[in-house]
Amino acid sequence: MKPREIRDLTKDEILVRKEELEREVFNLKIRQATKQIDNPLRIRVLRRELARITTILAEDESNVRKLASKGEINNA
């Protein structure tokens, strides 16, 4: 998912998606350890999406998006 698509979701939907990704990464790592994984790059893709979601949740917590939309944050 792209960051814009993630931001359009509700917080509950984002948390559910995060939980799904964590579970899928865990399962893929177990399968990788037993050499039963078809696409090892899938782990990297999922970890990056998980990082995007975590970052967006952190933005919401610190109100970065609200301040940026009001023009109170200047990009240096």
PDB file of N, H, CA, C and O in Angstrom:
ATOM      1  N   MET A   1       0.831  -1.179   0.000  1.00  0.00           N
ATOM      2  CA  MET A   1       0.000   0.000   0.000  1.00  0.00           C
ATOM      3  C   MET A   1       0.877   1.245   0.000  1.00  0.00           C
ATOM      4  O   MET A   1       1.967   1.266   0.573  1.00  0.00           O
ATOM      5  N   LYS A   2       0.380   2.253  -0.645  1.00  0.00           N
ATOM      6  H   LYS A   2      -0.504   2.235  -1.110  1.00  0.00           H
ATOM      7  CA  LYS A   2       1.094   3.522  -0.653  1.00  0.00           C
ATOM      8  C   LYS A   2       0.723   4.302   0.605  1.00  0.00           C
ATOM      9  O   LYS A   2      -0.350   4.095   1.172  1.00  0.00           O
ATOM     10  N   PRO A   3       1.606   5.197   1.042  1.00  0.00           N
ATOM     11  CA  PRO A   3       1.323   5.971   2.258  1.00  0.00           C
ATOM     12  C   PRO A   3      -0.014   6.708   2.209  1.00  0.00           C
ATOM     13  O   PRO A   3      -0.719   6.782   3.216  1.00  0.00           O
ATOM     14  N   ARG A   4      -0.362   7.248   1.059  1.00  0.00           N
ATOM     15  H   ARG A   4       0.210   7.188   0.241  1.00  0.00           H
ATOM     16  CA  ARG A   4      -1.640   7.969   0.940  1.00  0.00           C
ATOM     17  C   ARG A   4      -2.818   7.027   1.185  1.00  0.00           C
ATOM     18  O   ARG A   4      -3.797   7.401   1.832  1.00  0.00           O
ATOM     19  N   GLU A   5      -2.716   5.813   0.667  1.00  0.00           N
ATOM     20  H   GLU A   5      -1.922   5.510   0.142  1.00  0.00           H
ATOM     21  CA  GLU A   5      -3.785   4.832   0.869  1.00  0.00           C
ATOM     22  C   GLU A   5      -3.900   4.463   2.346  1.00  0.00           C
ATOM     23  O   GLU A   5      -5.002   4.291   2.867  1.00  0.00           O
ATOM     24  N   ILE A   6      -2.761   4.344   3.009  1.00  0.00           N
ATOM     25  H   ILE A   6      -1.866   4.484   2.586  1.00  0.00           H
ATOM     26  CA  ILE A   6      -2.770   4.006   4.433  1.00  0.00           C
ATOM     27  C   ILE A   6      -3.393   5.139   5.236  1.00  0.00           C
ATOM     28  O   ILE A   6      -4.180   4.900   6.152  1.00  0.00           O
ATOM     29  N   ARG A   7      -3.038   6.374   4.890  1.00  0.00           N
ATOM     30  H   ARG A   7      -2.399   6.569   4.146  1.00  0.00           H
ATOM     31  CA  ARG A   7      -3.571   7.534   5.619  1.00  0.00           C
ATOM     32  C   ARG A   7      -5.079   7.679   5.447  1.00  0.00           C
ATOM     33  O   ARG A   7      -5.747   8.251   6.309  1.00  0.00           O
ATOM     34  N   ASP A   8      -5.625   7.164   4.340  1.00  0.00           N
ATOM     35  H   ASP A   8      -5.083   6.698   3.641  1.00  0.00           H
ATOM     36  CA  ASP A   8      -7.064   7.242   4.104  1.00  0.00           C
ATOM     37  C   ASP A   8      -7.851   6.248   4.961  1.00  0.00           C
ATOM     38  O   ASP A   8      -9.067   6.378   5.101  1.00  0.00           O
ATOM     39  N   LEU A   9      -7.167   5.262   5.532  1.00  0.00           N
ATOM     40  H   LEU A   9      -6.179   5.156   5.419  1.00  0.00           H
ATOM     41  CA  LEU A   9      -7.832   4.269   6.378  1.00  0.00           C
ATOM     42  C   LEU A   9      -8.080   4.841   7.772  1.00  0.00           C
ATOM     43  O   LEU A   9      -7.425   5.797   8.189  1.00  0.00           O
ATOM     44  N   THR A  10      -9.030   4.245   8.479  1.00  0.00           N
ATOM     45  H   THR A  10      -9.561   3.469   8.140  1.00  0.00           H
ATOM     46  CA  THR A  10      -9.249   4.638   9.866  1.00  0.00           C
ATOM     47  C   THR A  10      -8.151   4.026  10.726  1.00  0.00           C
ATOM     48  O   THR A  10      -7.453   3.107  10.297  1.00  0.00           O
ATOM     49  N   LYS A  11      -8.005   4.540  11.934  1.00  0.00           N
ATOM     50  H   LYS A  11      -8.572   5.286  12.282  1.00  0.00           H
ATOM     51  CA  LYS A  11      -6.953   4.034  12.820  1.00  0.00           C
ATOM     52  C   LYS A  11      -7.164   2.552  13.123  1.00  0.00           C
ATOM     53  O   LYS A  11      -6.199   1.790  13.186  1.00  0.00           O
ATOM     54  N   ASP A  12      -8.413   2.140  13.311  1.00  0.00           N
ATOM     55  H   ASP A  12      -9.197   2.759  13.260  1.00  0.00           H
ATOM     56  CA  ASP A  12      -8.695   0.729  13.583  1.00  0.00           C
ATOM     57  C   ASP A  12      -8.293  -0.153  12.400  1.00  0.00           C
ATOM     58  O   ASP A  12      -7.726  -1.229  12.587  1.00  0.00           O
ATOM     59  N   GLU A  13      -8.590   0.307  11.182  1.00  0.00           N
ATOM     60  H   GLU A  13      -9.051   1.181  11.030  1.00  0.00           H
ATOM     61  CA  GLU A  13      -8.215  -0.460   9.994  1.00  0.00           C
ATOM     62  C   GLU A  13      -6.696  -0.556   9.863  1.00  0.00           C
ATOM     63  O   GLU A  13      -6.163  -1.593   9.469  1.00  0.00           O
ATOM     64  N   ILE A  14      -6.006   0.535  10.197  1.00  0.00           N
ATOM     65  H   ILE A  14      -6.438   1.378  10.518  1.00  0.00           H
ATOM     66  CA  ILE A  14      -4.545   0.528  10.141  1.00  0.00           C
ATOM     67  C   ILE A  14      -3.979  -0.465  11.149  1.00  0.00           C
ATOM     68  O   ILE A  14      -3.046  -1.206  10.838  1.00  0.00           O
ATOM     69  N   LEU A  15      -4.538  -0.481  12.348  1.00  0.00           N
ATOM     70  H   LEU A  15      -5.295   0.121  12.600  1.00  0.00           H
ATOM     71  CA  LEU A  15      -4.055  -1.402  13.381  1.00  0.00           C
ATOM     72  C   LEU A  15      -4.301  -2.856  12.993  1.00  0.00           C
ATOM     73  O   LEU A  15      -3.468  -3.723  13.259  1.00  0.00           O
ATOM     74  N   VAL A  16      -5.446  -3.124  12.365  1.00  0.00           N
ATOM     75  H   VAL A  16      -6.123  -2.421  12.149  1.00  0.00           H
ATOM     76  CA  VAL A  16      -5.743  -4.482  11.906  1.00  0.00           C
ATOM     77  C   VAL A  16      -4.753  -4.886  10.823  1.00  0.00           C
ATOM     78  O   VAL A  16      -4.238  -6.004  10.829  1.00  0.00           O
ATOM     79  N   ARG A  17      -4.487  -3.975   9.894  1.00  0.00           N
ATOM     80  H   ARG A  17      -4.905  -3.067   9.889  1.00  0.00           H
ATOM     81  CA  ARG A  17      -3.529  -4.259   8.817  1.00  0.00           C
ATOM     82  C   ARG A  17      -2.131  -4.511   9.385  1.00  0.00           C
ATOM     83  O   ARG A  17      -1.417  -5.401   8.923  1.00  0.00           O
ATOM     84  N   LYS A  18      -1.750  -3.724  10.384  1.00  0.00           N
ATOM     85  H   LYS A  18      -2.330  -3.000  10.759  1.00  0.00           H
ATOM     86  CA  LYS A  18      -0.436  -3.892  11.015  1.00  0.00           C
ATOM     87  C   LYS A  18      -0.329  -5.277  11.651  1.00  0.00           C
ATOM     88  O   LYS A  18       0.692  -5.952  11.522  1.00  0.00           O
ATOM     89  N   GLU A  19      -1.380  -5.687  12.331  1.00  0.00           N
ATOM     90  H   GLU A  19      -2.210  -5.139  12.436  1.00  0.00           H
ATOM     91  CA  GLU A  19      -1.395  -7.001  12.974  1.00  0.00           C
ATOM     92  C   GLU A  19      -1.283  -8.121  11.938  1.00  0.00           C
ATOM     93  O   GLU A  19      -0.564  -9.099  12.145  1.00  0.00           O
ATOM     94  N   GLU A  20      -2.003  -7.968  10.818  1.00  0.00           N
ATOM     95  H   GLU A  20      -2.587  -7.173  10.650  1.00  0.00           H
ATOM     96  CA  GLU A  20      -1.939  -8.965   9.750  1.00  0.00           C
ATOM     97  C   GLU A  20      -0.527  -9.068   9.180  1.00  0.00           C
ATOM     98  O   GLU A  20      -0.022 -10.165   8.942  1.00  0.00           O
ATOM     99  N   LEU A  21       0.101  -7.919   8.966  1.00  0.00           N
ATOM    100  H   LEU A  21      -0.309  -7.028   9.159  1.00  0.00           H
ATOM    101  CA  LEU A  21       1.457  -7.910   8.418  1.00  0.00           C
ATOM    102  C   LEU A  21       2.447  -8.553   9.375  1.00  0.00           C
ATOM    103  O   LEU A  21       3.307  -9.328   8.957  1.00  0.00           O
ATOM    104  N   GLU A  22       2.329  -8.235  10.652  1.00  0.00           N
ATOM    105  H   GLU A  22       1.631  -7.605  10.992  1.00  0.00           H
ATOM    106  CA  GLU A  22       3.230  -8.828  11.646  1.00  0.00           C
ATOM    107  C   GLU A  22       3.095 -10.341  11.658  1.00  0.00           C
ATOM    108  O   GLU A  22       4.090 -11.062  11.727  1.00  0.00           O
ATOM    109  N   ARG A  23       1.866 -10.815  11.590  1.00  0.00           N
ATOM    110  H   ARG A  23       1.057 -10.230  11.533  1.00  0.00           H
ATOM    111  CA  ARG A  23       1.617 -12.258  11.588  1.00  0.00           C
ATOM    112  C   ARG A  23       2.201 -12.898  10.329  1.00  0.00           C
ATOM    113  O   ARG A  23       2.819 -13.961  10.395  1.00  0.00           O
ATOM    114  N   GLU A  24       2.002 -12.247   9.184  1.00  0.00           N
ATOM    115  H   GLU A  24       1.500 -11.384   9.130  1.00  0.00           H
ATOM    116  CA  GLU A  24       2.505 -12.803   7.930  1.00  0.00           C
ATOM    117  C   GLU A  24       4.039 -12.816   7.895  1.00  0.00           C
ATOM    118  O   GLU A  24       4.636 -13.787   7.430  1.00  0.00           O
ATOM    119  N   VAL A  25       4.675 -11.753   8.380  1.00  0.00           N
ATOM    120  H   VAL A  25       4.190 -10.964   8.757  1.00  0.00           H
ATOM    121  CA  VAL A  25       6.142 -11.718   8.437  1.00  0.00           C
ATOM    122  C   VAL A  25       6.650 -12.839   9.339  1.00  0.00           C
ATOM    123  O   VAL A  25       7.613 -13.524   8.998  1.00  0.00           O
ATOM    124  N   PHE A  26       6.010 -13.023  10.475  1.00  0.00           N
ATOM    125  H   PHE A  26       5.227 -12.466  10.752  1.00  0.00           H
ATOM    126  CA  PHE A  26       6.403 -14.086  11.400  1.00  0.00           C
ATOM    127  C   PHE A  26       6.316 -15.451  10.723  1.00  0.00           C
ATOM    128  O   PHE A  26       7.247 -16.252  10.805  1.00  0.00           O
ATOM    129  N   ASN A  27       5.197 -15.711  10.055  1.00  0.00           N
ATOM    130  H   ASN A  27       4.440 -15.060   9.988  1.00  0.00           H
ATOM    131  CA  ASN A  27       5.020 -16.999   9.384  1.00  0.00           C
ATOM    132  C   ASN A  27       6.042 -17.202   8.271  1.00  0.00           C
ATOM    133  O   ASN A  27       6.561 -18.305   8.097  1.00  0.00           O
ATOM    134  N   LEU A  28       6.332 -16.148   7.522  1.00  0.00           N
ATOM    135  H   LEU A  28       5.911 -15.252   7.663  1.00  0.00           H
ATOM    136  CA  LEU A  28       7.317 -16.264   6.447  1.00  0.00           C
ATOM    137  C   LEU A  28       8.717 -16.517   6.993  1.00  0.00           C
ATOM    138  O   LEU A  28       9.488 -17.269   6.397  1.00  0.00           O
ATOM    139  N   LYS A  29       9.051 -15.897   8.118  1.00  0.00           N
ATOM    140  H   LYS A  29       8.425 -15.286   8.602  1.00  0.00           H
ATOM    141  CA  LYS A  29      10.370 -16.128   8.715  1.00  0.00           C
ATOM    142  C   LYS A  29      10.514 -17.572   9.181  1.00  0.00           C
ATOM    143  O   LYS A  29      11.585 -18.168   9.058  1.00  0.00           O
ATOM    144  N   ILE A  30       9.447 -18.124   9.710  1.00  0.00           N
ATOM    145  H   ILE A  30       8.577 -17.640   9.810  1.00  0.00           H
ATOM    146  CA  ILE A  30       9.482 -19.530  10.125  1.00  0.00           C
ATOM    147  C   ILE A  30       9.654 -20.425   8.905  1.00  0.00           C
ATOM    148  O   ILE A  30      10.451 -21.362   8.921  1.00  0.00           O
ATOM    149  N   ARG A  31       8.900 -20.131   7.847  1.00  0.00           N
ATOM    150  H   ARG A  31       8.252 -19.370   7.834  1.00  0.00           H
ATOM    151  CA  ARG A  31       9.021 -20.928   6.632  1.00  0.00           C
ATOM    152  C   ARG A  31      10.402 -20.776   6.009  1.00  0.00           C
ATOM    153  O   ARG A  31      10.936 -21.730   5.443  1.00  0.00           O
ATOM    154  N   GLN A  32      10.986 -19.580   6.111  1.00  0.00           N
ATOM    155  H   GLN A  32      10.552 -18.805   6.571  1.00  0.00           H
ATOM    156  CA  GLN A  32      12.325 -19.361   5.571  1.00  0.00           C
ATOM    157  C   GLN A  32      13.362 -20.175   6.351  1.00  0.00           C
ATOM    158  O   GLN A  32      14.309 -20.705   5.771  1.00  0.00           O
ATOM    159  N   ALA A  33      13.177 -20.265   7.643  1.00  0.00           N
ATOM    160  H   ALA A  33      12.407 -19.834   8.114  1.00  0.00           H
ATOM    161  CA  ALA A  33      14.113 -21.022   8.471  1.00  0.00           C
ATOM    162  C   ALA A  33      14.089 -22.510   8.121  1.00  0.00           C
ATOM    163  O   ALA A  33      15.092 -23.207   8.272  1.00  0.00           O
ATOM    164  N   THR A  34      12.948 -22.983   7.659  1.00  0.00           N
ATOM    165  H   THR A  34      12.132 -22.417   7.536  1.00  0.00           H
ATOM    166  CA  THR A  34      12.837 -24.389   7.275  1.00  0.00           C
ATOM    167  C   THR A  34      12.978 -24.578   5.766  1.00  0.00           C
ATOM    168  O   THR A  34      12.701 -25.655   5.240  1.00  0.00           O
ATOM    169  N   LYS A  35      13.411 -23.525   5.078  1.00  0.00           N
ATOM    170  H   LYS A  35      13.637 -22.650   5.505  1.00  0.00           H
ATOM    171  CA  LYS A  35      13.676 -23.557   3.625  1.00  0.00           C
ATOM    172  C   LYS A  35      12.436 -23.886   2.799  1.00  0.00           C
ATOM    173  O   LYS A  35      12.547 -24.555   1.771  1.00  0.00           O
ATOM    174  N   GLN A  36      11.263 -23.434   3.224  1.00  0.00           N
ATOM    175  H   GLN A  36      11.173 -22.890   4.059  1.00  0.00           H
ATOM    176  CA  GLN A  36      10.035 -23.715   2.489  1.00  0.00           C
ATOM    177  C   GLN A  36       9.407 -22.454   1.907  1.00  0.00           C
ATOM    178  O   GLN A  36       8.201 -22.422   1.665  1.00  0.00           O
ATOM    179  N   ILE A  37      10.200 -21.426   1.681  1.00  0.00           N
ATOM    180  H   ILE A  37      11.181 -21.452   1.878  1.00  0.00           H
ATOM    181  CA  ILE A  37       9.645 -20.167   1.211  1.00  0.00           C
ATOM    182  C   ILE A  37       9.841 -20.054  -0.304  1.00  0.00           C
ATOM    183  O   ILE A  37      10.921 -20.336  -0.823  1.00  0.00           O
ATOM    184  N   ASP A  38       8.783 -19.638  -1.003  1.00  0.00           N
ATOM    185  H   ASP A  38       7.906 -19.408  -0.581  1.00  0.00           H
ATOM    186  CA  ASP A  38       8.841 -19.514  -2.456  1.00  0.00           C
ATOM    187  C   ASP A  38       9.496 -18.201  -2.880  1.00  0.00           C
ATOM    188  O   ASP A  38      10.321 -18.180  -3.794  1.00  0.00           O
ATOM    189  N   ASN A  39       9.128 -17.116  -2.220  1.00  0.00           N
ATOM    190  H   ASN A  39       8.458 -17.133  -1.478  1.00  0.00           H
ATOM    191  CA  ASN A  39       9.614 -15.796  -2.600  1.00  0.00           C
ATOM    192  C   ASN A  39      10.221 -15.095  -1.382  1.00  0.00           C
ATOM    193  O   ASN A  39       9.496 -14.455  -0.621  1.00  0.00           O
ATOM    194  N   PRO A  40      11.528 -15.204  -1.188  1.00  0.00           N
ATOM    195  CA  PRO A  40      12.152 -14.604  -0.007  1.00  0.00           C
ATOM    196  C   PRO A  40      12.074 -13.077   0.016  1.00  0.00           C
ATOM    197  O   PRO A  40      12.182 -12.474   1.084  1.00  0.00           O
ATOM    198  N   LEU A  41      11.890 -12.449  -1.135  1.00  0.00           N
ATOM    199  H   LEU A  41      11.802 -12.939  -2.003  1.00  0.00           H
ATOM    200  CA  LEU A  41      11.782 -10.989  -1.169  1.00  0.00           C
ATOM    201  C   LEU A  41      10.463 -10.494  -0.578  1.00  0.00           C
ATOM    202  O   LEU A  41      10.330  -9.317  -0.243  1.00  0.00           O
ATOM    203  N   ARG A  42       9.514 -11.376  -0.457  1.00  0.00           N
ATOM    204  H   ARG A  42       9.623 -12.332  -0.729  1.00  0.00           H
ATOM    205  CA  ARG A  42       8.211 -11.009   0.119  1.00  0.00           C
ATOM    206  C   ARG A  42       8.382 -10.498   1.555  1.00  0.00           C
ATOM    207  O   ARG A  42       7.658  -9.598   1.980  1.00  0.00           O
ATOM    208  N   ILE A  43       9.324 -11.060   2.293  1.00  0.00           N
ATOM    209  H   ILE A  43       9.913 -11.791   1.948  1.00  0.00           H
ATOM    210  CA  ILE A  43       9.569 -10.620   3.672  1.00  0.00           C
ATOM    211  C   ILE A  43       9.979  -9.154   3.677  1.00  0.00           C
ATOM    212  O   ILE A  43       9.495  -8.373   4.495  1.00  0.00           O
ATOM    213  N   ARG A  44      10.872  -8.782   2.765  1.00  0.00           N
ATOM    214  H   ARG A  44      11.266  -9.417   2.101  1.00  0.00           H
ATOM    215  CA  ARG A  44      11.336  -7.394   2.709  1.00  0.00           C
ATOM    216  C   ARG A  44      10.192  -6.443   2.369  1.00  0.00           C
ATOM    217  O   ARG A  44      10.073  -5.373   2.966  1.00  0.00           O
ATOM    218  N   VAL A  45       9.361  -6.827   1.421  1.00  0.00           N
ATOM    219  H   VAL A  45       9.458  -7.696   0.936  1.00  0.00           H
ATOM    220  CA  VAL A  45       8.229  -5.992   1.026  1.00  0.00           C
ATOM    221  C   VAL A  45       7.281  -5.791   2.204  1.00  0.00           C
ATOM    222  O   VAL A  45       6.819  -4.677   2.452  1.00  0.00           O
ATOM    223  N   LEU A  46       6.997  -6.858   2.920  1.00  0.00           N
ATOM    224  H   LEU A  46       7.373  -7.762   2.719  1.00  0.00           H
ATOM    225  CA  LEU A  46       6.090  -6.777   4.064  1.00  0.00           C
ATOM    226  C   LEU A  46       6.688  -5.949   5.197  1.00  0.00           C
ATOM    227  O   LEU A  46       5.979  -5.176   5.843  1.00  0.00           O
ATOM    228  N   ARG A  47       7.989  -6.106   5.439  1.00  0.00           N
ATOM    229  H   ARG A  47       8.565  -6.734   4.914  1.00  0.00           H
ATOM    230  CA  ARG A  47       8.640  -5.325   6.498  1.00  0.00           C
ATOM    231  C   ARG A  47       8.604  -3.837   6.177  1.00  0.00           C
ATOM    232  O   ARG A  47       8.426  -3.009   7.071  1.00  0.00           O
ATOM    233  N   ARG A  48       8.770  -3.499   4.915  1.00  0.00           N
ATOM    234  H   ARG A  48       8.914  -4.171   4.189  1.00  0.00           H
ATOM    235  CA  ARG A  48       8.722  -2.086   4.527  1.00  0.00           C
ATOM    236  C   ARG A  48       7.320  -1.517   4.686  1.00  0.00           C
ATOM    237  O   ARG A  48       7.156  -0.387   5.147  1.00  0.00           O
ATOM    238  N   GLU A  49       6.313  -2.289   4.309  1.00  0.00           N
ATOM    239  H   GLU A  49       6.446  -3.207   3.935  1.00  0.00           H
ATOM    240  CA  GLU A  49       4.938  -1.825   4.490  1.00  0.00           C
ATOM    241  C   GLU A  49       4.623  -1.675   5.977  1.00  0.00           C
ATOM    242  O   GLU A  49       3.942  -0.733   6.381  1.00  0.00           O
ATOM    243  N   LEU A  50       5.117  -2.596   6.776  1.00  0.00           N
ATOM    244  H   LEU A  50       5.671  -3.362   6.447  1.00  0.00           H
ATOM    245  CA  LEU A  50       4.943  -2.512   8.224  1.00  0.00           C
ATOM    246  C   LEU A  50       5.605  -1.246   8.767  1.00  0.00           C
ATOM    247  O   LEU A  50       5.055  -0.585   9.647  1.00  0.00           O
ATOM    248  N   ALA A  51       6.772  -0.912   8.250  1.00  0.00           N
ATOM    249  H   ALA A  51       7.219  -1.449   7.534  1.00  0.00           H
ATOM    250  CA  ALA A  51       7.464   0.311   8.672  1.00  0.00           C
ATOM    251  C   ALA A  51       6.669   1.550   8.274  1.00  0.00           C
ATOM    252  O   ALA A  51       6.598   2.508   9.043  1.00  0.00           O
ATOM    253  N   ARG A  52       6.072   1.543   7.086  1.00  0.00           N
ATOM    254  H   ARG A  52       6.130   0.764   6.461  1.00  0.00           H
ATOM    255  CA  ARG A  52       5.236   2.672   6.658  1.00  0.00           C
ATOM    256  C   ARG A  52       4.062   2.865   7.611  1.00  0.00           C
ATOM    257  O   ARG A  52       3.758   3.983   8.028  1.00  0.00           O
ATOM    258  N   ILE A  53       3.414   1.766   7.943  1.00  0.00           N
ATOM    259  H   ILE A  53       3.661   0.858   7.605  1.00  0.00           H
ATOM    260  CA  ILE A  53       2.262   1.835   8.838  1.00  0.00           C
ATOM    261  C   ILE A  53       2.683   2.346  10.206  1.00  0.00           C
ATOM    262  O   ILE A  53       2.006   3.192  10.789  1.00  0.00           O
ATOM    263  N   THR A  54       3.791   1.841  10.719  1.00  0.00           N
ATOM    264  H   THR A  54       4.341   1.154  10.245  1.00  0.00           H
ATOM    265  CA  THR A  54       4.286   2.276  12.024  1.00  0.00           C
ATOM    266  C   THR A  54       4.611   3.766  12.007  1.00  0.00           C
ATOM    267  O   THR A  54       4.314   4.477  12.967  1.00  0.00           O
ATOM    268  N   THR A  55       5.214   4.239  10.928  1.00  0.00           N
ATOM    269  H   THR A  55       5.455   3.661  10.148  1.00  0.00           H
ATOM    270  CA  THR A  55       5.550   5.654  10.803  1.00  0.00           C
ATOM    271  C   THR A  55       4.297   6.514  10.777  1.00  0.00           C
ATOM    272  O   THR A  55       4.247   7.557  11.428  1.00  0.00           O
ATOM    273  N   ILE A  56       3.297   6.092  10.040  1.00  0.00           N
ATOM    274  H   ILE A  56       3.337   5.244   9.511  1.00  0.00           H
ATOM    275  CA  ILE A  56       2.053   6.857   9.947  1.00  0.00           C
ATOM    276  C   ILE A  56       1.344   6.886  11.292  1.00  0.00           C
ATOM    277  O   ILE A  56       0.779   7.913  11.669  1.00  0.00           O
ATOM    278  N   LEU A  57       1.364   5.777  12.021  1.00  0.00           N
ATOM    279  H   LEU A  57       1.823   4.943  11.715  1.00  0.00           H
ATOM    280  CA  LEU A  57       0.769   5.766  13.356  1.00  0.00           C
ATOM    281  C   LEU A  57       1.523   6.710  14.290  1.00  0.00           C
ATOM    282  O   LEU A  57       0.909   7.391  15.111  1.00  0.00           O
ATOM    283  N   ALA A  58       2.843   6.752  14.168  1.00  0.00           N
ATOM    284  H   ALA A  58       3.341   6.198  13.500  1.00  0.00           H
ATOM    285  CA  ALA A  58       3.646   7.660  14.995  1.00  0.00           C
ATOM    286  C   ALA A  58       3.355   9.112  14.635  1.00  0.00           C
ATOM    287  O   ALA A  58       3.329   9.976  15.511  1.00  0.00           O
ATOM    288  N   GLU A  59       3.136   9.385  13.354  1.00  0.00           N
ATOM    289  H   GLU A  59       3.156   8.683  12.642  1.00  0.00           H
ATOM    290  CA  GLU A  59       2.773  10.741  12.932  1.00  0.00           C
ATOM    291  C   GLU A  59       1.467  11.166  13.589  1.00  0.00           C
ATOM    292  O   GLU A  59       1.340  12.287  14.080  1.00  0.00           O
ATOM    293  N   ASP A  60       0.512  10.266  13.592  1.00  0.00           N
ATOM    294  H   ASP A  60       0.615   9.355  13.193  1.00  0.00           H
ATOM    295  CA  ASP A  60      -0.777  10.581  14.210  1.00  0.00           C
ATOM    296  C   ASP A  60      -0.616  10.861  15.697  1.00  0.00           C
ATOM    297  O   ASP A  60      -1.249  11.766  16.240  1.00  0.00           O
ATOM    298  N   GLU A  61       0.226  10.087  16.343  1.00  0.00           N
ATOM    299  H   GLU A  61       0.741   9.352  15.901  1.00  0.00           H
ATOM    300  CA  GLU A  61       0.445  10.273  17.777  1.00  0.00           C
ATOM    301  C   GLU A  61       1.080  11.627  18.074  1.00  0.00           C
ATOM    302  O   GLU A  61       0.743  12.266  19.071  1.00  0.00           O
ATOM    303  N   SER A  62       1.991  12.061  17.221  1.00  0.00           N
ATOM    304  H   SER A  62       2.264  11.541  16.412  1.00  0.00           H
ATOM    305  CA  SER A  62       2.694  13.314  17.492  1.00  0.00           C
ATOM    306  C   SER A  62       2.040  14.506  16.800  1.00  0.00           C
ATOM    307  O   SER A  62       2.546  15.626  16.879  1.00  0.00           O
ATOM    308  N   ASN A  63       0.932  14.275  16.133  1.00  0.00           N
ATOM    309  H   ASN A  63       0.521  13.366  16.069  1.00  0.00           H
ATOM    310  CA  ASN A  63       0.173  15.331  15.460  1.00  0.00           C
ATOM    311  C   ASN A  63       0.973  16.037  14.376  1.00  0.00           C
ATOM    312  O   ASN A  63       0.708  17.203  14.085  1.00  0.00           O
ATOM    313  N   VAL A  64       1.922  15.377  13.787  1.00  0.00           N
ATOM    314  H   VAL A  64       2.137  14.430  14.024  1.00  0.00           H
ATOM    315  CA  VAL A  64       2.736  15.984  12.737  1.00  0.00           C
ATOM    316  C   VAL A  64       1.873  16.365  11.544  1.00  0.00           C
ATOM    317  O   VAL A  64       2.027  17.449  10.982  1.00  0.00           O
ATOM    318  N   ARG A  65       0.971  15.482  11.160  1.00  0.00           N
ATOM    319  H   ARG A  65       0.846  14.601  11.616  1.00  0.00           H
ATOM    320  CA  ARG A  65       0.152  15.780   9.984  1.00  0.00           C
ATOM    321  C   ARG A  65      -0.747  16.979  10.210  1.00  0.00           C
ATOM    322  O   ARG A  65      -0.932  17.792   9.305  1.00  0.00           O
ATOM    323  N   LYS A  66      -1.311  17.103  11.403  1.00  0.00           N
ATOM    324  H   LYS A  66      -1.161  16.442  12.139  1.00  0.00           H
ATOM    325  CA  LYS A  66      -2.203  18.226  11.678  1.00  0.00           C
ATOM    326  C   LYS A  66      -1.445  19.543  11.624  1.00  0.00           C
ATOM    327  O   LYS A  66      -1.940  20.529  11.077  1.00  0.00           O
ATOM    328  N   LEU A  67      -0.245  19.559  12.191  1.00  0.00           N
ATOM    329  H   LEU A  67       0.157  18.758  12.635  1.00  0.00           H
ATOM    330  CA  LEU A  67       0.559  20.774  12.181  1.00  0.00           C
ATOM    331  C   LEU A  67       1.028  21.109  10.770  1.00  0.00           C
ATOM    332  O   LEU A  67       1.074  22.280  10.391  1.00  0.00           O
ATOM    333  N   ALA A  68       1.374  20.097  10.001  1.00  0.00           N
ATOM    334  H   ALA A  68       1.337  19.147  10.309  1.00  0.00           H
ATOM    335  CA  ALA A  68       1.843  20.331   8.637  1.00  0.00           C
ATOM    336  C   ALA A  68       0.723  20.881   7.763  1.00  0.00           C
ATOM    337  O   ALA A  68       0.965  21.737   6.913  1.00  0.00           O
ATOM    338  N   SER A  69      -0.487  20.402   7.963  1.00  0.00           N
ATOM    339  H   SER A  69      -0.684  19.706   8.654  1.00  0.00           H
ATOM    340  CA  SER A  69      -1.602  20.889   7.159  1.00  0.00           C
ATOM    341  C   SER A  69      -1.957  22.332   7.507  1.00  0.00           C
ATOM    342  O   SER A  69      -2.491  23.060   6.670  1.00  0.00           O
ATOM    343  N   LYS A  70      -1.666  22.741   8.721  1.00  0.00           N
ATOM    344  H   LYS A  70      -1.232  22.150   9.401  1.00  0.00           H
ATOM    345  CA  LYS A  70      -1.916  24.123   9.127  1.00  0.00           C
ATOM    346  C   LYS A  70      -0.777  25.047   8.723  1.00  0.00           C
ATOM    347  O   LYS A  70      -0.881  26.265   8.872  1.00  0.00           O
ATOM    348  N   GLY A  71       0.305  24.479   8.213  1.00  0.00           N
ATOM    349  H   GLY A  71       0.389  23.490   8.092  1.00  0.00           H
ATOM    350  CA  GLY A  71       1.445  25.285   7.800  1.00  0.00           C
ATOM    351  C   GLY A  71       2.336  25.702   8.947  1.00  0.00           C
ATOM    352  O   GLY A  71       3.133  26.628   8.801  1.00  0.00           O
ATOM    353  N   GLU A  72       2.220  25.041  10.080  1.00  0.00           N
ATOM    354  H   GLU A  72       1.572  24.289  10.198  1.00  0.00           H
ATOM    355  CA  GLU A  72       3.018  25.400  11.247  1.00  0.00           C
ATOM    356  C   GLU A  72       4.399  24.764  11.227  1.00  0.00           C
ATOM    357  O   GLU A  72       5.277  25.157  11.995  1.00  0.00           O
ATOM    358  N   ILE A  73       4.595  23.785  10.351  1.00  0.00           N
ATOM    359  H   ILE A  73       3.881  23.466   9.727  1.00  0.00           H
ATOM    360  CA  ILE A  73       5.902  23.143  10.241  1.00  0.00           C
ATOM    361  C   ILE A  73       6.532  23.614   8.936  1.00  0.00           C
ATOM    362  O   ILE A  73       5.931  23.489   7.869  1.00  0.00           O
ATOM    363  N   ASN A  74       7.724  24.147   9.024  1.00  0.00           N
ATOM    364  H   ASN A  74       8.212  24.248   9.891  1.00  0.00           H
ATOM    365  CA  ASN A  74       8.448  24.587   7.834  1.00  0.00           C
ATOM    366  C   ASN A  74       9.424  23.508   7.427  1.00  0.00           C
ATOM    367  O   ASN A  74      10.176  22.992   8.254  1.00  0.00           O
ATOM    368  N   ASN A  75       9.410  23.167   6.147  1.00  0.00           N
ATOM    369  H   ASN A  75       8.799  23.586   5.476  1.00  0.00           H
ATOM    370  CA  ASN A  75      10.371  22.183   5.644  1.00  0.00           C
ATOM    371  C   ASN A  75      11.697  22.871   5.414  1.00  0.00           C
ATOM    372  O   ASN A  75      11.778  23.851   4.673  1.00  0.00           O
ATOM    373  N   ALA A  76      12.726  22.363   6.043  1.00  0.00           N
ATOM    374  H   ALA A  76      12.660  21.567   6.644  1.00  0.00           H
ATOM    375  CA  ALA A  76      14.047  22.995   5.917  1.00  0.00           C
ATOM    376  C   ALA A  76      14.805  22.441   4.748  1.00  0.00           C
ATOM    377  O   ALA A  76      15.935  22.857   4.492  1.00  0.00           O
TER     378      ALA A  76
END
